[in-house]
Amino acid sequence: MARVELNVQAPDFTLDDFNGKSVSLSDYKNKKNVMVVFNRGFF
């Protein structure tokens, strides 16, 4: 996995939310802030 770098645009990706709906990072383009959290061992 590539390292995260400051001031570099993140690649687009799509994941399912808790309701099974697909959500893409690009859905939030032009929003001020986006926080993505991956909970390891959550399920």
C-alpha positions, 0 to 999 in steps of 0.5 A: 500500500502506498504511503499517504502524502500531504497536499496530494489528492487522494485516489477515488475509491468506493466502499459500502456503508452500514446500510449496504449503499455504495459511497465513493470518495468522489461523492464528497468532492468540493466539500471542505473536509472528509474524514475516513475511518477504517475500524479494524476488528469492528465486525 
